Amino acid sequence: MKQSCHWIQSRTAVVTLSAALLSSVTLASAAELRWSSPTDPQTMDPHAVSSAPVLGFLNNVYEGLVRRDKDMAIAPSLAASWEPLGGDGWRFHLREGVKFHDGADFTAEDVLFSYQRASSEASDVSSWFAPVKEVKVVDDHTIDFLTHAPDPIFPDSIANFMILDKDWAEANGAALPAKDTETHATLNANGTGPFTLAAREPGVETVLEAYDGWWDQPEHNLTKATFLPIANPATAVAGLLSGQVDLINPVPVQDVGRIRNQDGFALHQGIEARVIMLGFGHSHGALKSSGETAGTNPFQDVKVRTAVQKAINAEALVDKIMRGNAEVASQLVSPQMKGYSKAASTRIGHDPEGARALLSEAGYPDGFSFGLSCPNDRYINDEALCKAMAAMLAQAGMKAKLNAMPVRNYWPELRAGNFDMYLLGWSPGTFDAEHPVRFLVTSKNDEKKLGSWNFGGYSNSKVDALLPQIQREIDPEKRQAMLDEVATIVRDDVVYVPLHIQPLLWGSKSNIDLTQRADNFLMLRWITVN
């Protein structure tokens, strides 16, 4: 949808709402919604980029075999039911009568095709299918996922596995996803979900319309929903308060009280599943951004990594930068997640003198400089957090050269290894502690689809040996004992520096009813405008 006013657009610059838009756009009708977030989804292809902005947005358009309900529990979706095949895998019984947005029938062949596509080397979500040995179509509405070993959490692990229409994808040259280039599926979509993709203008706006042929019973009253990426937090708040947008996510922490106390508006607040952390270039033989430390990488020494954690005052970051709207994290998952380790819940605390002593022990009594990479439009106050941490690290002798950038440039830089230290947020898609172990800690192995977000190249043979045992263990106590062992290794080896659990802060007009899930996905099927 084009507006009479214009947007300031650039693929390489921050996209902000123009003053012309703030002054001339008419209010949305009762059956329409206009919402904003800082990050535009990079693609409309659900297998091309494994990031929350993409997966969260596309959950309104595409569907999987299973989905999460309002309380994050697994519920039927395109699969009406499923059961284990002994220890060999899972059988899914598909819903009959489901139509894709173009009218094509949904069958097991679409599931098989989507599995092959999503598990391919071209996919960014292939790690989800590391346990899968083979997928077999039983009939048009029955399909088996056979696993290498018993996998009790497999249905949970594919909650964001979205199904494409095989014929549509192949006819449009999108048989495989594209991470760094474009296919028809990059700008177009053909799902089975409650909303269809009506218009897509990357960086400007994306328009969804309600799908009248959806198989489920709608719990919303929306006819149209328009997403507007607004990178500048102040502009987003201005857009909400002036009526140009109906909902913003997130509310800047400095504006929480303002939105909460403003007549006609509502603050929706909670704690997200996402843990914000710092990562290191463990496998880098030398620092990328240091003049005086040539040919070596201090972060390969656990003493230096421990010094980093001791130098950072996580409590002060929560208090000052997050305005008290967060919780300090002790590990890679929050206490609300299945498998959280109480045994490893003691956090390495703030100790600047101890940090300086460890640096001296490691052979850096005068400290060193390094590069700190950070997004500036992905997490709440991400650049401000990095600036504050740079100041804290400097007090201990570690001089950070901050490199902040939009997230569309950030992920390629991390994948290319262009960093010394970096900021990362992680929300486990399975709501289980196994998830970050598989993606962030296990040694990178493309063949086994492991470690796909282990940008720093950390490797630990004990963790690698424990992961498959964790994945197939059905005894809760034995499984937790192994998760405790991994969490202790990750903490003591300072694989990452956990910082805080990010808050959920949404602002809306008071006439909007919605459900705020812990994964921070905005699900249009639960929104009503009164």
C-alpha angles and dihedrals in degrees: 000000000000121000123213088239122063138242126225102237135182130157090216102034133069112277112226136172110263124232089240091060093049090055104041115030113107121233118269116256122245092267096048134075132200114192137171142203130170096248124065112211106257094221145002090228109103093203099047103070126025100207132122095242090056099039094041093051096044093051084078092057107029130041137204136210089271134017138190122256127219091283093047094253118142113260136175119275123152086353110065091196143349140192138189120263094222103274094326101085141277137306118213122200107209126222113253126225095030116147130200116232091264091054098257119141119254113232141159090269088067090053092049091048092048091049092051090047096045094045095048124109088251091063127091092207098054092114089072088071101048091113093052119102099174142347119217130190108222095181138325092294104027127072134171126215105200116200133204090238137359108300112188095180099046095112089052091049094060100049089118096041101119126201124232127196106257096212094047094050095046094044090053098046094253101117088129129036121247120218100182104018134046134259131172088272091059093072101017136055140196111183137145097239132118094269134048126213105251101170137359126194107165114231092008113058143325120206125206127188129199114263109230092196096058112138095221131072109263117237092187135073098211123130094176136014122190122196118207120188107220111178097182110080094206091052091050092053091047090051092052097045092046092050097245092119127028100209137019130194117224115021108212108252091237090059099047094102092043093055093041093054099039115107113240095025137089133209115214109200136180144121119281125218089239121112117201114215146160121246132198136216092246095169096043111113092206139014116267097212109035127106101189099037102064123171096007138082113214090192090071086074114083088213090062093045089050089049089056092054092046091050094055119080101209092179091056091049090054092045100043109023097032094035090230092303097123142051126240111250126222099185143008094283133044123248089257092067124095109254096026107160116236087178090063098037096109107103127214097248138213111290114150094178090051089050092055091047092052091050090054091049089051091053100261105105090153094044124228142243126249143162122269113197119201139166117235100201107034112070131032108281090345098159092042089052091052092049091051092048091048088057092048093048091049090059088061093047100263108122111203121204101208117219109184121179143158113283093244087067095033101068094050089050092052093046089051091052094242097150144074097202127003144186119243137174121202131191113182109235091207094045085233130116091235089072100071090040090058096043106030109025110028116092111270110261116167093188092056092036093237133141095016092155095036090113094166094056097235113177131188121168093208092055090046090053094046098049098072090045090053091048095055102032112110097180105095096210095048091046093050091049090057092046088051090053092051093045090052092050091049092049098044093043090046090225086167133004107235111214114174146326107256118239126234108237117170126165126200145157109280092243091069122095116197146155118242111205125197091243090064092235112148104221110199092195089074098047124103127180111211 
